[in-house]
Amino acid sequence: MEGPPPQHTVKNIDEYLEHLSKGVFQAGISWRVVDAKWPTIKAAFHKFHVERVARMTDREIDTLAKDERVIRSRPKIAAVVHNAGEILALERTEGFKKHLRSFDEYEDLAKDLKKRFKFVGDSGVYHFLWTVKQPVPEWHAWAKAHGLNWGEKAAKPRRRAKRPTAR
């Protein structure tokens, strides 16, 4: 992917779940793999309809974990179901969008989201908030503050040890 990921104007909580879930599946996996499987992942998760996903049973999770059309990581699949429940709970108490806007500082919001959601770390929160057009810090400064110095020259490779020569 060249440049930043696309941003989306989110219309409902189902779309929030979809964008959050994409980050869950991308953790530790090439974004190309996730993009290639996304249509079937979306279908498997009932188009990310929050109420339906939140009601998914362990049996449904186990079935998806064996389905070759999706990324077969049971922990990630279970995380999406958990995250749907968290979004639904926030929606019912104060409104999910309102919750996102209730924080004055990015780091406070990021800490809250990482605590609530599973399989969502520093990069996942940043990616999610960026894609749903929430305020985020400038990328390079944020990345450096979080120890992600991408784009800088890599450290010099180690010198190979010399093999002992036969006498």
C-alpha positions as CSV (number, residue, x, y, z in Angstrom):
1,M,0.0,0.0,0.0
2,E,1.4,3.3,-1.0
3,G,0.7,6.2,1.4
4,P,-1.8,6.2,4.2
5,P,-4.9,4.0,4.2
6,P,-8.1,5.5,2.8
7,Q,-10.4,7.4,5.1
8,H,-14.1,6.7,5.3
9,T,-17.1,8.7,6.5
10,V,-18.8,6.2,8.8
11,K,-22.6,6.2,8.9
12,N,-23.4,3.6,11.6
13,I,-21.8,1.4,14.2
14,D,-21.7,-1.5,11.8
15,E,-19.2,0.4,9.7
16,Y,-17.2,1.2,12.9
17,L,-17.0,-2.5,13.6
18,E,-15.9,-3.3,10.1
19,H,-13.0,-0.8,10.2
20,L,-11.9,-1.9,13.7
21,S,-12.1,-5.6,12.6
22,K,-9.9,-5.0,9.6
23,G,-7.1,-3.8,11.9
24,V,-7.7,-6.9,14.1
25,F,-7.1,-9.2,11.1
26,Q,-4.2,-7.2,9.8
27,A,-2.2,-7.6,13.1
28,G,0.8,-9.7,12.1
29,I,-0.5,-10.5,8.6
30,S,0.2,-8.8,5.3
31,W,-2.5,-6.2,4.5
32,R,-2.6,-7.8,1.0
33,V,-3.8,-11.1,2.4
34,V,-6.5,-9.3,4.5
35,D,-7.6,-7.2,1.5
36,A,-7.8,-10.3,-0.7
37,K,-10.0,-12.1,1.8
38,W,-12.0,-9.1,2.9
39,P,-15.2,-9.8,0.9
40,T,-15.5,-13.3,2.3
41,I,-14.6,-12.2,5.8
42,K,-17.3,-9.5,5.6
43,A,-19.8,-12.1,4.4
44,A,-18.8,-14.5,7.2
45,F,-19.4,-11.8,9.8
46,H,-22.9,-10.9,8.6
47,K,-21.6,-7.7,6.9
48,F,-20.4,-6.6,10.4
49,H,-24.0,-6.1,11.6
50,V,-23.0,-5.3,15.2
51,E,-26.0,-6.9,16.9
52,R,-25.6,-10.1,14.9
53,V,-21.9,-10.4,15.4
54,A,-22.1,-9.8,19.1
55,R,-24.5,-12.8,19.4
56,M,-22.2,-15.2,17.6
57,T,-21.7,-18.4,19.5
58,D,-18.6,-20.4,20.3
59,R,-19.8,-22.9,17.8
60,E,-20.0,-20.3,15.1
61,I,-16.5,-19.0,16.0
62,D,-15.2,-22.6,15.8
63,T,-16.8,-23.0,12.4
64,L,-15.2,-19.8,11.0
65,A,-11.8,-20.8,12.4
66,K,-12.0,-23.8,10.0
67,D,-13.3,-21.9,7.0
68,E,-10.6,-21.4,4.3
69,R,-12.4,-18.3,3.0
70,V,-11.5,-16.3,6.1
71,I,-8.3,-15.8,8.1
72,R,-8.6,-18.8,10.4
73,S,-7.3,-17.3,13.6
74,R,-9.8,-18.3,16.4
75,P,-8.4,-15.6,18.8
76,K,-8.9,-12.9,16.1
77,I,-12.4,-14.2,15.2
78,A,-13.3,-14.3,18.9
79,A,-11.9,-10.8,19.3
80,V,-14.2,-9.4,16.6
81,V,-17.2,-10.9,18.4
82,H,-16.0,-9.4,21.7
83,N,-15.4,-6.0,20.1
84,A,-18.9,-6.1,18.6
85,G,-20.3,-6.5,22.1
86,E,-18.2,-3.6,23.4
87,I,-19.3,-1.3,20.6
88,L,-22.9,-2.3,21.2
89,A,-22.6,-1.6,24.9
90,L,-21.1,1.8,24.3
91,E,-23.8,2.6,21.7
92,R,-26.5,1.7,24.2
93,T,-25.1,3.7,27.1
94,E,-23.8,6.9,25.4
95,G,-23.4,6.4,21.7
96,F,-20.2,5.0,20.2
97,K,-19.4,8.1,18.1
98,K,-20.1,10.3,21.1
99,H,-17.7,8.1,23.2
100,L,-14.9,8.5,20.6
101,R,-15.4,12.3,20.8
102,S,-15.5,12.4,24.6
103,F,-11.7,12.5,25.0
104,D,-9.6,15.6,24.8
105,E,-6.3,13.9,24.1
106,Y,-5.6,11.2,21.5
107,E,-3.5,9.1,24.0
108,D,-6.3,9.0,26.5
109,L,-8.7,7.7,23.8
110,A,-6.2,5.2,22.5
111,K,-5.6,3.9,26.1
112,D,-9.4,3.5,26.5
113,L,-9.8,1.6,23.2
114,K,-6.9,-0.7,23.8
115,K,-8.4,-1.6,27.2
116,R,-11.9,-2.3,25.8
117,F,-11.1,-4.0,22.6
118,K,-9.1,-7.2,21.9
119,F,-6.3,-7.5,19.3
120,V,-6.1,-3.7,19.1
121,G,-2.7,-2.3,20.0
122,D,-1.0,1.1,19.4
123,S,-0.9,0.7,15.6
124,G,-4.4,-0.8,15.4
125,V,-5.9,2.1,17.3
126,Y,-4.1,4.7,15.2
127,H,-5.2,2.9,12.0
128,F,-8.8,2.6,13.1
129,L,-9.1,6.2,14.2
130,W,-7.4,7.4,11.0
131,T,-9.7,5.4,8.7
132,V,-12.9,6.6,10.5
133,K,-11.7,10.3,10.3
134,Q,-11.1,10.8,14.0
135,P,-8.3,13.2,15.0
136,V,-4.9,11.6,15.3
137,P,-1.4,13.0,15.7
138,E,0.9,13.5,12.8
139,W,2.0,10.0,11.7
140,H,5.8,10.4,11.9
141,A,5.8,12.1,15.3
142,W,3.4,9.5,16.6
143,A,5.4,6.6,15.2
144,K,8.6,7.9,16.7
145,A,7.0,8.4,20.1
146,H,5.8,4.8,20.0
147,G,9.2,3.4,18.9
148,L,8.1,2.8,15.3
149,N,10.9,4.5,13.3
150,W,9.8,3.3,9.9
151,G,11.5,5.0,7.0
152,E,14.7,5.6,8.8
153,K,17.8,3.8,7.7
154,A,18.1,0.3,9.0
155,A,20.9,-0.6,11.4
156,K,24.0,-1.8,9.7
157,P,24.0,-5.5,9.2
158,R,26.2,-7.6,11.5
159,R,29.4,-8.8,10.1
160,R,29.5,-12.5,9.5
161,A,31.9,-14.4,11.7
162,K,34.8,-15.8,9.8
163,R,34.9,-19.5,9.4
164,P,38.0,-21.2,10.7
165,T,40.2,-22.3,7.8
166,A,41.3,-25.9,7.4
167,R,45.0,-26.4,7.9
